[in-house]
Amino acid sequence: MSHPIHRVARFAITGSYTLKVEFEDGTEQQIDFRPVLHGALFGPLQVPETFNAVTLDSEAGTLVWPNGADFDPATLHDWPKVRDELVVRALEWEEVASKNLVVV
C-alpha cells in the first residue's frame, strides 16, 4: 500500500490567520486556521504576531511556528477533508489545557 507524500513548496499570508499553501504536486489550499487555534500548542498562535511568524521547514516540507507548532503536510494538503475533525479536536485540546491550568 502506498500513501502519497505531500510537501509544502511555498505559502503566503493572505489574511488574519489565513494562509495560501502551495504544494509540490501543484495543488494549493486557502486555509483559515482560526477554528483550530486552541490548546497548549496551537492556542499561542491566536496572537497575530506569533501566527505571522510562520516559516517553511524545507527539510520536513511543512509549516512551523516559533513555539514548535506544526501540521503534517498531508493534513494541510487535505484540509477540506479533515477540517471539521480538527475543529472538534481543537476544542478538546482547549478543554484539556483549561483543566491543566493551575491558579497560584
Secondary structure, DSSP 4 states (H G I P E B T S, - for coil): -------EEEEEEEETTEEEEEETTS-EEEEE-GGG--HHHHGGGGSHHHHTT-EEETTTTEEE-TTS-B--HHHHHTHHHHHHHHHHHHHHHHHHHHHT----
